[in-house]
Each structure stands twice: as structure tokens, then as C-alpha cells.
Amino acid sequence: MRIMILFLSALSLFGAASVDLKEAKLDVRLGDVADLQGVRSNQLMGYGLVVGLKGTGDTTQAKFTAQSLSNLLAREGVQIAPGNVMVKNVASVMVTAELPAFSRPGQKIDVTVSSSGDATSLAGGTLLMTPLQGPDTQVFAVAQGPVLVGGFSAAAGGASTVKNHPTAGRIPDGGLVERAVPGVFNDRAVLRYSLQEEDFTTAVRVVHAINQELGEPAARALDSRTVEVGIPPEFTGRPVDLAARLENLPIQMENKARVVVNEKTGTVVMGADVRIGAVSIVQGGLSIQVTANPTVSQPGPLSRGTTTTTTQTTVTATEDKMKSMSVPPGTSVGRLAEMLNSLGTTPRDMIAILQAIKDAGALNAELRIL
């Protein structure tokens, strides 16, 4: 009930301030609403071993861990069969990382280590040298170092306790970049910006802001998400300077009318521009309760019968009083929340009502279900 009160209070605030929010458009930096194509991170992945665990590593059921350790020892000149390897202090892990844009050899990056076997904890372990590959199987970085785990697990006398996820951890600056991603930024003839939210109005505003800043029609919108900027003559060979000048341009955003619903947690978040058309809402509930009571049946005197047990079933149906309300056109979602609150509607019921209003064509917004 407390969540519902806070939620409805927030909706009421949005409803009361909707006019002001619509009049005061939000100006944001171009660099915050658009990404420069070609300037992005790259995902890396590798397979390695974590050693030094205190009996919390993989068991003998993880055959690949014993095989991996045997192969590692063979490279070091120690020949041992995988069946003779005890791996309780060793765990097989998958190592992932993101290679930032324009990374150069020698730079350090953070890596994430996750157990791939049946280890119970990676706390206190050390990741051995693990090559990190890109989608093209090329090695771009090497990871190694002590694993930091934000949880723990303990067991004694048949009882155990676990906090957070002790089978996953991070190694800050544990990855060393060995290869740079090919590409030269200064050789570009054009810059292309991709809007994070596709919108024709925003794309046109970006084009207008860039052309006004440069004093010439250098930018054009390719579609509702992509804006292309030709390199002016004064910035030839210096696209870095041009990108630095453009990323701070203020852009007036066009807010989208959107309602986001999380059915798992009962959370509803919506923008101030959300409006509801004329609609009538009828809500009612029907609860059915079935109870079974065992009874004993005794035979009559001298009937030679036997005592038996039977079950007496009772079905009770209770229907709540129907609740109805009419919503005038142009009503904000904040006002709708107040009206539903007066009917004693729960958050779950409101989610169902919003979905029904959308299906009825009266919710003038995008409804996104998480």
C-alpha cells in the first residue's frame, strides 16, 4: 500500500506539472543524445583458470577443468594425466572485457571473471594469464591478477550460507591491451551521428543546430536516426576538432509520450506528455473458495457395515461490487491515478487497466512492457 501511495503521489506531481514541462523543453548536449559512428567499444572474451582457492573450486564432475589444468602443466613441462589432477583449488572461468575506442597497446582495462564449472566461490583466487579475443578470434588483450568478489559463501555441519554472487568477480586494471583496433579517425571525410532515440523532429533539430554552428549547410539527415556531417575545408585533416566542437551543441529534445510497465515489480513510469482519450472503466472482482472437510460415516447397528471416511466439499463464490468510472478526453495519467486511487485500485490492477486502455485505443502513448 505504501508503494501505491508513493506511486500515486508521483503521478499526481507529474499531472500537476505537465503543462510546465511541455512548455519548458529540455536542452541537452549532442554528445549525450547521439553516438558518433565508429567510436565505440569492442567486446572481448577468453577462457582461463583461477587458482589459489581454498577448496571452493570445481569438483571432479567438471572434466574440462582437469583437462585444462593438465594442458597448462604440460606447457610448463609437467606431464600428468587429467584423471590424476585434483581441481578443488582450481576453477574454470570465462573472462570478459570491453576494449574502449582508440585503445592502444599498453593500456589497462577492467575484466570480469565468471565461473563456468561447479565452483562454489572464487574468493581469494588468482586468474592465470588468459588471452582475450574479439569476434575475429584475434587476441586484443591479456588478463591476469587477483579476483575481487563482492560476496561470500560458508558451510559447516551441513549448513551453508551464501551472500551475493561469489562465483563472479572483477579484476580492476587486470587486462593489458596488446593490439589496437585498426582505423584512423583523422582520415574521415564525413562524421555520422546516430541518435539514441529515433525521431524525425530531433534529427531535423540536430541538423539545424550543426549548420547554424558551422555557418554552412554541412549536415543533413539521412533518416530519423542518422545525421551526416561533411568535413568543412577549415577542418580538413582535423575531424577531432570538429567532433569536439559539435558534441557540446545544445539540442532541444522532443519528449516521447511513453508508459513503461514492469509487471514483475508492479512499477509504472510515464512521461508528462501522456494523455488519455475518453474511456469508461468498469472493474469488478470474483473470488471463489473451495473447501474440503473429511467426515466419518458410521454403519447402522447390526448392519455388518464398515466405517468409511468421506469428503464433503463446499464451494463459496463471492463477487465484489462493480466499480465504474468515466474518464474525459485529455486526462493526464496523474489525474487517472487519483481517480483510480479513490476506487481502491492496487498497482497490479492499474497495470491491467493501462494495458486495456491501450488496447481500446484511448492511451495516446507508447506502452512498453518489461
Secondary structure as GFF3:
##gff-version 3
##sequence-region A 1 370
A	DSSP	alpha_helix	2	16	.	.	.	ID=ss1
A	DSSP	alpha_helix	18	23	.	.	.	ID=ss2
A	DSSP	beta_strand	27	29	.	.	.	ID=ss3
A	DSSP	alpha_helix	30	33	.	.	.	ID=ss4
A	DSSP	beta_strand	34	36	.	.	.	ID=ss5
A	DSSP	beta_strand	42	51	.	.	.	ID=ss6
A	DSSP	alpha_helix	63	75	.	.	.	ID=ss7
A	DSSP	three_ten_helix	82	84	.	.	.	ID=ss8
A	DSSP	beta_strand	90	99	.	.	.	ID=ss9
A	DSSP	beta_strand	108	115	.	.	.	ID=ss10
A	DSSP	beta_strand	126	133	.	.	.	ID=ss11
A	DSSP	beta_strand	139	146	.	.	.	ID=ss12
A	DSSP	beta_strand	152	156	.	.	.	ID=ss13
A	DSSP	beta_strand	159	163	.	.	.	ID=ss14
A	DSSP	beta_strand	168	177	.	.	.	ID=ss15
A	DSSP	three_ten_helix	185	187	.	.	.	ID=ss16
A	DSSP	beta_strand	190	195	.	.	.	ID=ss17
A	DSSP	alpha_helix	200	214	.	.	.	ID=ss18
A	DSSP	beta_strand	219	221	.	.	.	ID=ss19
A	DSSP	beta_strand	226	230	.	.	.	ID=ss20
A	DSSP	three_ten_helix	233	235	.	.	.	ID=ss21
A	DSSP	alpha_helix	239	246	.	.	.	ID=ss22
A	DSSP	beta_strand	250	252	.	.	.	ID=ss23
A	DSSP	beta_strand	258	262	.	.	.	ID=ss24
A	DSSP	beta_strand	267	270	.	.	.	ID=ss25
A	DSSP	beta_strand	275	276	.	.	.	ID=ss26
A	DSSP	beta_strand	279	283	.	.	.	ID=ss27
A	DSSP	beta_strand	286	297	.	.	.	ID=ss28
A	DSSP	beta_strand	308	319	.	.	.	ID=ss29
A	DSSP	beta_strand	323	327	.	.	.	ID=ss30
A	DSSP	beta_strand	331	332	.	.	.	ID=ss31
A	DSSP	alpha_helix	333	342	.	.	.	ID=ss32
A	DSSP	alpha_helix	347	359	.	.	.	ID=ss33
A	DSSP	beta_strand	366	369	.	.	.	ID=ss34
###
